[in-house]
Amino acid sequence: MHPHLHTKDNTACEDIMNALEECHAKGFLWKSLGMCSDTKDKLTLCLRAERVKRTANNRGIARSKRDEVKRLWDDIDENS
């Protein structure tokens, strides 16, 4: 599933989103002939790059939490 496009998290891709909306506003025939495909591909790549950054950040946070829990359990085991 795609993320919600117009949120505070997607500010890096906002220019490309606006360009795609402008392209889509030109009409059905414009879209159906593939005139917006390049912009859509750019948006897909931008959103993917943002997702990869977010995933890496979340992974780092989870790793630090897991290490903290392990340290606390090791401390409990030593003092028991």
mmCIF file of the N, C-alpha and C atoms, coordinates in Angstrom:
data_MODEL
# 
_entry.id   MODEL 
# 
loop_
_atom_site.group_PDB 
_atom_site.id 
_atom_site.type_symbol 
_atom_site.label_atom_id 
_atom_site.label_alt_id 
_atom_site.label_comp_id 
_atom_site.label_asym_id 
_atom_site.label_entity_id 
_atom_site.label_seq_id 
_atom_site.pdbx_PDB_ins_code 
_atom_site.Cartn_x 
_atom_site.Cartn_y 
_atom_site.Cartn_z 
_atom_site.occupancy 
_atom_site.B_iso_or_equiv 
_atom_site.pdbx_formal_charge 
_atom_site.auth_seq_id 
_atom_site.auth_comp_id 
_atom_site.auth_asym_id 
_atom_site.auth_atom_id 
_atom_site.pdbx_PDB_model_num 
ATOM 1   N N  . MET A 1 1  ? 0.835  -1.185  0.000   1.00 0.00 ? 1  MET A N  1 
ATOM 2   C CA . MET A 1 1  ? 0.000  0.000   0.000   1.00 0.00 ? 1  MET A CA 1 
ATOM 3   C C  . MET A 1 1  ? 0.876  1.243   0.000   1.00 0.00 ? 1  MET A C  1 
ATOM 4   N N  . HIS A 1 2  ? 0.394  2.259   -0.652  1.00 0.00 ? 2  HIS A N  1 
ATOM 5   C CA . HIS A 1 2  ? 1.118  3.515   -0.681  1.00 0.00 ? 2  HIS A CA 1 
ATOM 6   C C  . HIS A 1 2  ? 0.809  4.323   0.571   1.00 0.00 ? 2  HIS A C  1 
ATOM 7   N N  . PRO A 1 3  ? 1.771  5.094   1.045   1.00 0.00 ? 3  PRO A N  1 
ATOM 8   C CA . PRO A 1 3  ? 1.495  5.966   2.190   1.00 0.00 ? 3  PRO A CA 1 
ATOM 9   C C  . PRO A 1 3  ? 0.611  7.129   1.757   1.00 0.00 ? 3  PRO A C  1 
ATOM 10  N N  . HIS A 1 4  ? 0.009  7.781   2.731   1.00 0.00 ? 4  HIS A N  1 
ATOM 11  C CA . HIS A 1 4  ? -0.742 8.985   2.416   1.00 0.00 ? 4  HIS A CA 1 
ATOM 12  C C  . HIS A 1 4  ? 0.246  10.007  1.865   1.00 0.00 ? 4  HIS A C  1 
ATOM 13  N N  . LEU A 1 5  ? -0.109 10.621  0.774   1.00 0.00 ? 5  LEU A N  1 
ATOM 14  C CA . LEU A 1 5  ? 0.854  11.471  0.086   1.00 0.00 ? 5  LEU A CA 1 
ATOM 15  C C  . LEU A 1 5  ? 1.039  12.824  0.751   1.00 0.00 ? 5  LEU A C  1 
ATOM 16  N N  . HIS A 1 6  ? -0.026 13.491  1.108   1.00 0.00 ? 6  HIS A N  1 
ATOM 17  C CA . HIS A 1 6  ? 0.099  14.844  1.636   1.00 0.00 ? 6  HIS A CA 1 
ATOM 18  C C  . HIS A 1 6  ? 0.103  14.819  3.157   1.00 0.00 ? 6  HIS A C  1 
ATOM 19  N N  . THR A 1 7  ? 1.239  14.434  3.712   1.00 0.00 ? 7  THR A N  1 
ATOM 20  C CA . THR A 1 7  ? 1.422  14.447  5.158   1.00 0.00 ? 7  THR A CA 1 
ATOM 21  C C  . THR A 1 7  ? 2.728  15.168  5.461   1.00 0.00 ? 7  THR A C  1 
ATOM 22  N N  . LYS A 1 8  ? 2.952  15.421  6.730   1.00 0.00 ? 8  LYS A N  1 
ATOM 23  C CA . LYS A 1 8  ? 4.184  16.092  7.130   1.00 0.00 ? 8  LYS A CA 1 
ATOM 24  C C  . LYS A 1 8  ? 5.410  15.230  6.863   1.00 0.00 ? 8  LYS A C  1 
ATOM 25  N N  . ASP A 1 9  ? 5.218  13.912  6.715   1.00 0.00 ? 9  ASP A N  1 
ATOM 26  C CA . ASP A 1 9  ? 6.346  13.009  6.504   1.00 0.00 ? 9  ASP A CA 1 
ATOM 27  C C  . ASP A 1 9  ? 6.836  13.006  5.060   1.00 0.00 ? 9  ASP A C  1 
ATOM 28  N N  . ASN A 1 10 ? 6.032  13.473  4.133   1.00 0.00 ? 10 ASN A N  1 
ATOM 29  C CA . ASN A 1 10 ? 6.397  13.415  2.716   1.00 0.00 ? 10 ASN A CA 1 
ATOM 30  C C  . ASN A 1 10 ? 6.744  14.777  2.141   1.00 0.00 ? 10 ASN A C  1 
ATOM 31  N N  . THR A 1 11 ? 7.351  15.629  2.915   1.00 0.00 ? 11 THR A N  1 
ATOM 32  C CA . THR A 1 11 ? 7.682  16.964  2.412   1.00 0.00 ? 11 THR A CA 1 
ATOM 33  C C  . THR A 1 11 ? 8.788  16.919  1.366   1.00 0.00 ? 11 THR A C  1 
ATOM 34  N N  . ALA A 1 12 ? 9.614  15.887  1.385   1.00 0.00 ? 12 ALA A N  1 
ATOM 35  C CA . ALA A 1 12 ? 10.702 15.793  0.416   1.00 0.00 ? 12 ALA A CA 1 
ATOM 36  C C  . ALA A 1 12 ? 10.179 15.569  -0.996  1.00 0.00 ? 12 ALA A C  1 
ATOM 37  N N  . CYS A 1 13 ? 9.028  14.960  -1.135  1.00 0.00 ? 13 CYS A N  1 
ATOM 38  C CA . CYS A 1 13 ? 8.470  14.628  -2.449  1.00 0.00 ? 13 CYS A CA 1 
ATOM 39  C C  . CYS A 1 13 ? 7.338  15.568  -2.849  1.00 0.00 ? 13 CYS A C  1 
ATOM 40  N N  . GLU A 1 14 ? 7.147  16.626  -2.107  1.00 0.00 ? 14 GLU A N  1 
ATOM 41  C CA . GLU A 1 14 ? 5.992  17.491  -2.335  1.00 0.00 ? 14 GLU A CA 1 
ATOM 42  C C  . GLU A 1 14 ? 6.005  18.143  -3.722  1.00 0.00 ? 14 GLU A C  1 
ATOM 43  N N  . ASP A 1 15 ? 7.164  18.567  -4.194  1.00 0.00 ? 15 ASP A N  1 
ATOM 44  C CA . ASP A 1 15 ? 7.238  19.196  -5.518  1.00 0.00 ? 15 ASP A CA 1 
ATOM 45  C C  . ASP A 1 15 ? 6.832  18.218  -6.620  1.00 0.00 ? 15 ASP A C  1 
ATOM 46  N N  . ILE A 1 16 ? 7.280  16.986  -6.491  1.00 0.00 ? 16 ILE A N  1 
ATOM 47  C CA . ILE A 1 16 ? 6.941  15.978  -7.496  1.00 0.00 ? 16 ILE A CA 1 
ATOM 48  C C  . ILE A 1 16 ? 5.454  15.645  -7.426  1.00 0.00 ? 16 ILE A C  1 
ATOM 49  N N  . MET A 1 17 ? 4.889  15.585  -6.210  1.00 0.00 ? 17 MET A N  1 
ATOM 50  C CA . MET A 1 17 ? 3.457  15.324  -6.068  1.00 0.00 ? 17 MET A CA 1 
ATOM 51  C C  . MET A 1 17 ? 2.636  16.426  -6.725  1.00 0.00 ? 17 MET A C  1 
ATOM 52  N N  . ASN A 1 18 ? 3.055  17.666  -6.515  1.00 0.00 ? 18 ASN A N  1 
ATOM 53  C CA . ASN A 1 18 ? 2.340  18.792  -7.131  1.00 0.00 ? 18 ASN A CA 1 
ATOM 54  C C  . ASN A 1 18 ? 2.433  18.743  -8.653  1.00 0.00 ? 18 ASN A C  1 
ATOM 55  N N  . ALA A 1 19 ? 3.601  18.369  -9.159  1.00 0.00 ? 19 ALA A N  1 
ATOM 56  C CA . ALA A 1 19 ? 3.769  18.255  -10.606 1.00 0.00 ? 19 ALA A CA 1 
ATOM 57  C C  . ALA A 1 19 ? 2.870  17.153  -11.172 1.00 0.00 ? 19 ALA A C  1 
ATOM 58  N N  . LEU A 1 20 ? 2.748  16.047  -10.458 1.00 0.00 ? 20 LEU A N  1 
ATOM 59  C CA . LEU A 1 20 ? 1.881  14.953  -10.917 1.00 0.00 ? 20 LEU A CA 1 
ATOM 60  C C  . LEU A 1 20 ? 0.416  15.376  -10.883 1.00 0.00 ? 20 LEU A C  1 
ATOM 61  N N  . GLU A 1 21 ? 0.014  16.094  -9.849  1.00 0.00 ? 21 GLU A N  1 
ATOM 62  C CA . GLU A 1 21 ? -1.364 16.582  -9.788  1.00 0.00 ? 21 GLU A CA 1 
ATOM 63  C C  . GLU A 1 21 ? -1.654 17.547  -10.930 1.00 0.00 ? 21 GLU A C  1 
ATOM 64  N N  . GLU A 1 22 ? -0.700 18.413  -11.252 1.00 0.00 ? 22 GLU A N  1 
ATOM 65  C CA . GLU A 1 22 ? -0.883 19.334  -12.377 1.00 0.00 ? 22 GLU A CA 1 
ATOM 66  C C  . GLU A 1 22 ? -1.003 18.570  -13.698 1.00 0.00 ? 22 GLU A C  1 
ATOM 67  N N  . CYS A 1 23 ? -0.209 17.541  -13.829 1.00 0.00 ? 23 CYS A N  1 
ATOM 68  C CA . CYS A 1 23 ? -0.263 16.724  -15.043 1.00 0.00 ? 23 CYS A CA 1 
ATOM 69  C C  . CYS A 1 23 ? -1.619 16.021  -15.133 1.00 0.00 ? 23 CYS A C  1 
ATOM 70  N N  . HIS A 1 24 ? -2.081 15.468  -14.030 1.00 0.00 ? 24 HIS A N  1 
ATOM 71  C CA . HIS A 1 24 ? -3.375 14.782  -14.032 1.00 0.00 ? 24 HIS A CA 1 
ATOM 72  C C  . HIS A 1 24 ? -4.522 15.752  -14.287 1.00 0.00 ? 24 HIS A C  1 
ATOM 73  N N  . ALA A 1 25 ? -4.362 17.013  -13.887 1.00 0.00 ? 25 ALA A N  1 
ATOM 74  C CA . ALA A 1 25 ? -5.410 18.002  -14.087 1.00 0.00 ? 25 ALA A CA 1 
ATOM 75  C C  . ALA A 1 25 ? -5.581 18.375  -15.562 1.00 0.00 ? 25 ALA A C  1 
ATOM 76  N N  . LYS A 1 26 ? -4.632 18.008  -16.388 1.00 0.00 ? 26 LYS A N  1 
ATOM 77  C CA . LYS A 1 26 ? -4.722 18.328  -17.818 1.00 0.00 ? 26 LYS A CA 1 
ATOM 78  C C  . LYS A 1 26 ? -5.777 17.488  -18.523 1.00 0.00 ? 26 LYS A C  1 
ATOM 79  N N  . GLY A 1 27 ? -6.240 16.430  -17.885 1.00 0.00 ? 27 GLY A N  1 
ATOM 80  C CA . GLY A 1 27 ? -7.335 15.661  -18.458 1.00 0.00 ? 27 GLY A CA 1 
ATOM 81  C C  . GLY A 1 27 ? -7.028 14.194  -18.639 1.00 0.00 ? 27 GLY A C  1 
ATOM 82  N N  . PHE A 1 28 ? -8.099 13.454  -18.927 1.00 0.00 ? 28 PHE A N  1 
ATOM 83  C CA . PHE A 1 28 ? -8.008 12.005  -19.057 1.00 0.00 ? 28 PHE A CA 1 
ATOM 84  C C  . PHE A 1 28 ? -7.129 11.591  -20.231 1.00 0.00 ? 28 PHE A C  1 
ATOM 85  N N  . LEU A 1 29 ? -7.289 12.251  -21.345 1.00 0.00 ? 29 LEU A N  1 
ATOM 86  C CA . LEU A 1 29 ? -6.529 11.869  -22.539 1.00 0.00 ? 29 LEU A CA 1 
ATOM 87  C C  . LEU A 1 29 ? -5.034 12.047  -22.316 1.00 0.00 ? 29 LEU A C  1 
ATOM 88  N N  . TRP A 1 30 ? -4.677 13.111  -21.646 1.00 0.00 ? 30 TRP A N  1 
ATOM 89  C CA . TRP A 1 30 ? -3.273 13.378  -21.327 1.00 0.00 ? 30 TRP A CA 1 
ATOM 90  C C  . TRP A 1 30 ? -2.699 12.230  -20.492 1.00 0.00 ? 30 TRP A C  1 
ATOM 91  N N  . LYS A 1 31 ? -3.471 11.810  -19.472 1.00 0.00 ? 31 LYS A N  1 
ATOM 92  C CA . LYS A 1 31 ? -3.014 10.710  -18.617 1.00 0.00 ? 31 LYS A CA 1 
ATOM 93  C C  . LYS A 1 31 ? -2.986 9.392   -19.375 1.00 0.00 ? 31 LYS A C  1 
ATOM 94  N N  . SER A 1 32 ? -4.013 9.140   -20.163 1.00 0.00 ? 32 SER A N  1 
ATOM 95  C CA . SER A 1 32 ? -4.125 7.848   -20.832 1.00 0.00 ? 32 SER A CA 1 
ATOM 96  C C  . SER A 1 32 ? -3.060 7.649   -21.903 1.00 0.00 ? 32 SER A C  1 
ATOM 97  N N  . LEU A 1 33 ? -2.519 8.720   -22.440 1.00 0.00 ? 33 LEU A N  1 
ATOM 98  C CA . LEU A 1 33 ? -1.454 8.604   -23.431 1.00 0.00 ? 33 LEU A CA 1 
ATOM 99  C C  . LEU A 1 33 ? -0.074 8.471   -22.787 1.00 0.00 ? 33 LEU A C  1 
ATOM 100 N N  . GLY A 1 34 ? -0.036 8.457   -21.459 1.00 0.00 ? 34 GLY A N  1 
ATOM 101 C CA . GLY A 1 34 ? 1.222  8.232   -20.759 1.00 0.00 ? 34 GLY A CA 1 
ATOM 102 C C  . GLY A 1 34 ? 2.072  9.476   -20.588 1.00 0.00 ? 34 GLY A C  1 
ATOM 103 N N  . MET A 1 35 ? 1.468  10.638  -20.702 1.00 0.00 ? 35 MET A N  1 
ATOM 104 C CA . MET A 1 35 ? 2.229  11.877  -20.590 1.00 0.00 ? 35 MET A CA 1 
ATOM 105 C C  . MET A 1 35 ? 2.662  12.157  -19.153 1.00 0.00 ? 35 MET A C  1 
ATOM 106 N N  . CYS A 1 36 ? 2.051  11.489  -18.178 1.00 0.00 ? 36 CYS A N  1 
ATOM 107 C CA . CYS A 1 36 ? 2.391  11.707  -16.765 1.00 0.00 ? 36 CYS A CA 1 
ATOM 108 C C  . CYS A 1 36 ? 3.272  10.584  -16.212 1.00 0.00 ? 36 CYS A C  1 
ATOM 109 N N  . SER A 1 37 ? 3.632  9.640   -17.050 1.00 0.00 ? 37 SER A N  1 
ATOM 110 C CA . SER A 1 37 ? 4.354  8.462   -16.573 1.00 0.00 ? 37 SER A CA 1 
ATOM 111 C C  . SER A 1 37 ? 5.720  8.798   -15.979 1.00 0.00 ? 37 SER A C  1 
ATOM 112 N N  . ASP A 1 38 ? 6.449  9.706   -16.598 1.00 0.00 ? 38 ASP A N  1 
ATOM 113 C CA . ASP A 1 38 ? 7.775  10.069  -16.082 1.00 0.00 ? 38 ASP A CA 1 
ATOM 114 C C  . ASP A 1 38 ? 7.667  10.682  -14.689 1.00 0.00 ? 38 ASP A C  1 
ATOM 115 N N  . THR A 1 39 ? 6.690  11.554  -14.522 1.00 0.00 ? 39 THR A N  1 
ATOM 116 C CA . THR A 1 39 ? 6.501  12.198  -13.220 1.00 0.00 ? 39 THR A CA 1 
ATOM 117 C C  . THR A 1 39 ? 6.090  11.171  -12.179 1.00 0.00 ? 39 THR A C  1 
ATOM 118 N N  . LYS A 1 40 ? 5.228  10.233  -12.593 1.00 0.00 ? 40 LYS A N  1 
ATOM 119 C CA . LYS A 1 40 ? 4.788  9.191   -11.664 1.00 0.00 ? 40 LYS A CA 1 
ATOM 120 C C  . LYS A 1 40 ? 5.961  8.306   -11.254 1.00 0.00 ? 40 LYS A C  1 
ATOM 121 N N  . ASP A 1 41 ? 6.831  7.982   -12.204 1.00 0.00 ? 41 ASP A N  1 
ATOM 122 C CA . ASP A 1 41 ? 8.015  7.174   -11.887 1.00 0.00 ? 41 ASP A CA 1 
ATOM 123 C C  . ASP A 1 41 ? 8.937  7.906   -10.910 1.00 0.00 ? 41 ASP A C  1 
ATOM 124 N N  . LYS A 1 42 ? 9.106  9.217   -11.124 1.00 0.00 ? 42 LYS A N  1 
ATOM 125 C CA . LYS A 1 42 ? 9.927  10.013  -10.212 1.00 0.00 ? 42 LYS A CA 1 
ATOM 126 C C  . LYS A 1 42 ? 9.324  10.022  -8.810  1.00 0.00 ? 42 LYS A C  1 
ATOM 127 N N  . LEU A 1 43 ? 8.004  10.140  -8.734  1.00 0.00 ? 43 LEU A N  1 
ATOM 128 C CA . LEU A 1 43 ? 7.332  10.131  -7.436  1.00 0.00 ? 43 LEU A CA 1 
ATOM 129 C C  . LEU A 1 43 ? 7.500  8.786   -6.747  1.00 0.00 ? 43 LEU A C  1 
ATOM 130 N N  . THR A 1 44 ? 7.377  7.713   -7.495  1.00 0.00 ? 44 THR A N  1 
ATOM 131 C CA . THR A 1 44 ? 7.550  6.376   -6.922  1.00 0.00 ? 44 THR A CA 1 
ATOM 132 C C  . THR A 1 44 ? 8.955  6.216   -6.356  1.00 0.00 ? 44 THR A C  1 
ATOM 133 N N  . LEU A 1 45 ? 9.960  6.656   -7.087  1.00 0.00 ? 45 LEU A N  1 
ATOM 134 C CA . LEU A 1 45 ? 11.340 6.555   -6.611  1.00 0.00 ? 45 LEU A CA 1 
ATOM 135 C C  . LEU A 1 45 ? 11.573 7.422   -5.376  1.00 0.00 ? 45 LEU A C  1 
ATOM 136 N N  . CYS A 1 46 ? 10.989 8.615   -5.373  1.00 0.00 ? 46 CYS A N  1 
ATOM 137 C CA . CYS A 1 46 ? 11.148 9.511   -4.227  1.00 0.00 ? 46 CYS A CA 1 
ATOM 138 C C  . CYS A 1 46 ? 10.495 8.917   -2.983  1.00 0.00 ? 46 CYS A C  1 
ATOM 139 N N  . LEU A 1 47 ? 9.270  8.406   -3.133  1.00 0.00 ? 47 LEU A N  1 
ATOM 140 C CA . LEU A 1 47 ? 8.576  7.815   -1.988  1.00 0.00 ? 47 LEU A CA 1 
ATOM 141 C C  . LEU A 1 47 ? 9.306  6.577   -1.480  1.00 0.00 ? 47 LEU A C  1 
ATOM 142 N N  . ARG A 1 48 ? 9.873  5.811   -2.395  1.00 0.00 ? 48 ARG A N  1 
ATOM 143 C CA . ARG A 1 48 ? 10.631 4.626   -1.982  1.00 0.00 ? 48 ARG A CA 1 
ATOM 144 C C  . ARG A 1 48 ? 11.867 5.031   -1.191  1.00 0.00 ? 48 ARG A C  1 
ATOM 145 N N  . ALA A 1 49 ? 12.562 6.056   -1.653  1.00 0.00 ? 49 ALA A N  1 
ATOM 146 C CA . ALA A 1 49 ? 13.756 6.521   -0.939  1.00 0.00 ? 49 ALA A CA 1 
ATOM 147 C C  . ALA A 1 49 ? 13.389 7.006   0.465   1.00 0.00 ? 49 ALA A C  1 
ATOM 148 N N  . GLU A 1 50 ? 12.274 7.712   0.580   1.00 0.00 ? 50 GLU A N  1 
ATOM 149 C CA . GLU A 1 50 ? 11.825 8.174   1.897   1.00 0.00 ? 50 GLU A CA 1 
ATOM 150 C C  . GLU A 1 50 ? 11.456 7.003   2.790   1.00 0.00 ? 50 GLU A C  1 
ATOM 151 N N  . ARG A 1 51 ? 10.818 5.978   2.208   1.00 0.00 ? 51 ARG A N  1 
ATOM 152 C CA . ARG A 1 51 ? 10.454 4.790   2.993   1.00 0.00 ? 51 ARG A CA 1 
ATOM 153 C C  . ARG A 1 51 ? 11.708 4.058   3.477   1.00 0.00 ? 51 ARG A C  1 
ATOM 154 N N  . VAL A 1 52 ? 12.715 3.966   2.631   1.00 0.00 ? 52 VAL A N  1 
ATOM 155 C CA . VAL A 1 52 ? 13.963 3.299   3.020   1.00 0.00 ? 52 VAL A CA 1 
ATOM 156 C C  . VAL A 1 52 ? 14.621 4.045   4.177   1.00 0.00 ? 52 VAL A C  1 
ATOM 157 N N  . LYS A 1 53 ? 14.622 5.379   4.116   1.00 0.00 ? 53 LYS A N  1 
ATOM 158 C CA . LYS A 1 53 ? 15.182 6.171   5.220   1.00 0.00 ? 53 LYS A CA 1 
ATOM 159 C C  . LYS A 1 53 ? 14.412 5.933   6.510   1.00 0.00 ? 53 LYS A C  1 
ATOM 160 N N  . ARG A 1 54 ? 13.075 5.950   6.401   1.00 0.00 ? 54 ARG A N  1 
ATOM 161 C CA . ARG A 1 54 ? 12.227 5.762   7.572   1.00 0.00 ? 54 ARG A CA 1 
ATOM 162 C C  . ARG A 1 54 ? 12.427 4.360   8.166   1.00 0.00 ? 54 ARG A C  1 
ATOM 163 N N  . THR A 1 55 ? 12.538 3.359   7.302   1.00 0.00 ? 55 THR A N  1 
ATOM 164 C CA . THR A 1 55 ? 12.743 1.992   7.754   1.00 0.00 ? 55 THR A CA 1 
ATOM 165 C C  . THR A 1 55 ? 14.081 1.853   8.472   1.00 0.00 ? 55 THR A C  1 
ATOM 166 N N  . ALA A 1 56 ? 15.127 2.442   7.919   1.00 0.00 ? 56 ALA A N  1 
ATOM 167 C CA . ALA A 1 56 ? 16.447 2.379   8.555   1.00 0.00 ? 56 ALA A CA 1 
ATOM 168 C C  . ALA A 1 56 ? 16.427 3.064   9.917   1.00 0.00 ? 56 ALA A C  1 
ATOM 169 N N  . ASN A 1 57 ? 15.744 4.192   10.006  1.00 0.00 ? 57 ASN A N  1 
ATOM 170 C CA . ASN A 1 57 ? 15.633 4.897   11.278  1.00 0.00 ? 57 ASN A CA 1 
ATOM 171 C C  . ASN A 1 57 ? 14.874 4.050   12.299  1.00 0.00 ? 57 ASN A C  1 
ATOM 172 N N  . ASN A 1 58 ? 13.752 3.465   11.877  1.00 0.00 ? 58 ASN A N  1 
ATOM 173 C CA . ASN A 1 58 ? 12.970 2.622   12.785  1.00 0.00 ? 58 ASN A CA 1 
ATOM 174 C C  . ASN A 1 58 ? 13.762 1.407   13.237  1.00 0.00 ? 58 ASN A C  1 
ATOM 175 N N  . ARG A 1 59 ? 14.547 0.834   12.328  1.00 0.00 ? 59 ARG A N  1 
ATOM 176 C CA . ARG A 1 59 ? 15.362 -0.325  12.677  1.00 0.00 ? 59 ARG A CA 1 
ATOM 177 C C  . ARG A 1 59 ? 16.402 0.053   13.741  1.00 0.00 ? 59 ARG A C  1 
ATOM 178 N N  . GLY A 1 60 ? 17.010 1.219   13.591  1.00 0.00 ? 60 GLY A N  1 
ATOM 179 C CA . GLY A 1 60 ? 17.987 1.680   14.579  1.00 0.00 ? 60 GLY A CA 1 
ATOM 180 C C  . GLY A 1 60 ? 17.359 1.918   15.935  1.00 0.00 ? 60 GLY A C  1 
ATOM 181 N N  . ILE A 1 61 ? 16.168 2.510   15.950  1.00 0.00 ? 61 ILE A N  1 
ATOM 182 C CA . ILE A 1 61 ? 15.472 2.738   17.219  1.00 0.00 ? 61 ILE A CA 1 
ATOM 183 C C  . ILE A 1 61 ? 15.120 1.419   17.878  1.00 0.00 ? 61 ILE A C  1 
ATOM 184 N N  . ALA A 1 62 ? 14.614 0.464   17.099  1.00 0.00 ? 62 ALA A N  1 
ATOM 185 C CA . ALA A 1 62 ? 14.257 -0.846  17.646  1.00 0.00 ? 62 ALA A CA 1 
ATOM 186 C C  . ALA A 1 62 ? 15.485 -1.566  18.188  1.00 0.00 ? 62 ALA A C  1 
ATOM 187 N N  . ARG A 1 63 ? 16.603 -1.451  17.475  1.00 0.00 ? 63 ARG A N  1 
ATOM 188 C CA . ARG A 1 63 ? 17.831 -2.106  17.930  1.00 0.00 ? 63 ARG A CA 1 
ATOM 189 C C  . ARG A 1 63 ? 18.295 -1.519  19.266  1.00 0.00 ? 63 ARG A C  1 
ATOM 190 N N  . SER A 1 64 ? 18.225 -0.203  19.405  1.00 0.00 ? 64 SER A N  1 
ATOM 191 C CA . SER A 1 64 ? 18.659 0.411   20.659  1.00 0.00 ? 64 SER A CA 1 
ATOM 192 C C  . SER A 1 64 ? 17.727 0.029   21.806  1.00 0.00 ? 64 SER A C  1 
ATOM 193 N N  . LYS A 1 65 ? 16.422 -0.049  21.546  1.00 0.00 ? 65 LYS A N  1 
ATOM 194 C CA . LYS A 1 65 ? 15.487 -0.484  22.586  1.00 0.00 ? 65 LYS A CA 1 
ATOM 195 C C  . LYS A 1 65 ? 15.750 -1.930  22.989  1.00 0.00 ? 65 LYS A C  1 
ATOM 196 N N  . ARG A 1 66 ? 16.001 -2.774  21.995  1.00 0.00 ? 66 ARG A N  1 
ATOM 197 C CA . ARG A 1 66 ? 16.275 -4.182  22.270  1.00 0.00 ? 66 ARG A CA 1 
ATOM 198 C C  . ARG A 1 66 ? 17.562 -4.332  23.081  1.00 0.00 ? 66 ARG A C  1 
ATOM 199 N N  . ASP A 1 67 ? 18.582 -3.556  22.748  1.00 0.00 ? 67 ASP A N  1 
ATOM 200 C CA . ASP A 1 67 ? 19.832 -3.607  23.509  1.00 0.00 ? 67 ASP A CA 1 
ATOM 201 C C  . ASP A 1 67 ? 19.629 -3.133  24.944  1.00 0.00 ? 67 ASP A C  1 
ATOM 202 N N  . GLU A 1 68 ? 18.798 -2.122  25.123  1.00 0.00 ? 68 GLU A N  1 
ATOM 203 C CA . GLU A 1 68 ? 18.515 -1.618  26.471  1.00 0.00 ? 68 GLU A CA 1 
ATOM 204 C C  . GLU A 1 68 ? 17.785 -2.672  27.300  1.00 0.00 ? 68 GLU A C  1 
ATOM 205 N N  . VAL A 1 69 ? 16.803 -3.330  26.696  1.00 0.00 ? 69 VAL A N  1 
ATOM 206 C CA . VAL A 1 69 ? 16.076 -4.388  27.414  1.00 0.00 ? 69 VAL A CA 1 
ATOM 207 C C  . VAL A 1 69 ? 17.019 -5.531  27.757  1.00 0.00 ? 69 VAL A C  1 
ATOM 208 N N  . LYS A 1 70 ? 17.885 -5.904  26.839  1.00 0.00 ? 70 LYS A N  1 
ATOM 209 C CA . LYS A 1 70 ? 18.852 -6.978  27.101  1.00 0.00 ? 70 LYS A CA 1 
ATOM 210 C C  . LYS A 1 70 ? 19.793 -6.583  28.235  1.00 0.00 ? 70 LYS A C  1 
ATOM 211 N N  . ARG A 1 71 ? 20.238 -5.332  28.233  1.00 0.00 ? 71 ARG A N  1 
ATOM 212 C CA . ARG A 1 71 ? 21.123 -4.866  29.302  1.00 0.00 ? 71 ARG A CA 1 
ATOM 213 C C  . ARG A 1 71 ? 20.406 -4.917  30.649  1.00 0.00 ? 71 ARG A C  1 
ATOM 214 N N  . LEU A 1 72 ? 19.153 -4.512  30.680  1.00 0.00 ? 72 LEU A N  1 
ATOM 215 C CA . LEU A 1 72 ? 18.396 -4.551  31.932  1.00 0.00 ? 72 LEU A CA 1 
ATOM 216 C C  . LEU A 1 72 ? 18.197 -5.980  32.422  1.00 0.00 ? 72 LEU A C  1 
ATOM 217 N N  . TRP A 1 73 ? 17.875 -6.896  31.496  1.00 0.00 ? 73 TRP A N  1 
ATOM 218 C CA . TRP A 1 73 ? 17.727 -8.296  31.904  1.00 0.00 ? 73 TRP A CA 1 
ATOM 219 C C  . TRP A 1 73 ? 19.051 -8.893  32.390  1.00 0.00 ? 73 TRP A C  1 
ATOM 220 N N  . ASP A 1 74 ? 20.142 -8.551  31.723  1.00 0.00 ? 74 ASP A N  1 
ATOM 221 C CA . ASP A 1 74 ? 21.448 -9.043  32.163  1.00 0.00 ? 74 ASP A CA 1 
ATOM 222 C C  . ASP A 1 74 ? 21.763 -8.500  33.564  1.00 0.00 ? 74 ASP A C  1 
ATOM 223 N N  . ASP A 1 75 ? 21.411 -7.265  33.818  1.00 0.00 ? 75 ASP A N  1 
ATOM 224 C CA . ASP A 1 75 ? 21.625 -6.677  35.135  1.00 0.00 ? 75 ASP A CA 1 
ATOM 225 C C  . ASP A 1 75 ? 20.766 -7.390  36.176  1.00 0.00 ? 75 ASP A C  1 
ATOM 226 N N  . ILE A 1 76 ? 19.527 -7.706  35.835  1.00 0.00 ? 76 ILE A N  1 
ATOM 227 C CA . ILE A 1 76 ? 18.651 -8.424  36.770  1.00 0.00 ? 76 ILE A CA 1 
ATOM 228 C C  . ILE A 1 76 ? 19.209 -9.799  37.047  1.00 0.00 ? 76 ILE A C  1 
ATOM 229 N N  . ASP A 1 77 ? 19.692 -10.507 35.995  1.00 0.00 ? 77 ASP A N  1 
ATOM 230 C CA . ASP A 1 77 ? 20.241 -11.843 36.181  1.00 0.00 ? 77 ASP A CA 1 
ATOM 231 C C  . ASP A 1 77 ? 21.503 -11.821 37.047  1.00 0.00 ? 77 ASP A C  1 
ATOM 232 N N  . GLU A 1 78 ? 22.330 -10.817 36.913  1.00 0.00 ? 78 GLU A N  1 
ATOM 233 C CA . GLU A 1 78 ? 23.546 -10.725 37.733  1.00 0.00 ? 78 GLU A CA 1 
ATOM 234 C C  . GLU A 1 78 ? 23.231 -10.477 39.194  1.00 0.00 ? 78 GLU A C  1 
ATOM 235 N N  . ASN A 1 79 ? 22.214 -9.708  39.471  1.00 0.00 ? 79 ASN A N  1 
ATOM 236 C CA . ASN A 1 79 ? 21.886 -9.344  40.851  1.00 0.00 ? 79 ASN A CA 1 
ATOM 237 C C  . ASN A 1 79 ? 20.904 -10.298 41.501  1.00 0.00 ? 79 ASN A C  1 
ATOM 238 N N  . SER A 1 80 ? 20.489 -11.348 40.817  1.00 0.00 ? 80 SER A N  1 
ATOM 239 C CA . SER A 1 80 ? 19.526 -12.298 41.391  1.00 0.00 ? 80 SER A CA 1 
ATOM 240 C C  . SER A 1 80 ? 20.224 -13.465 42.023  1.00 0.00 ? 80 SER A C  1 
# 
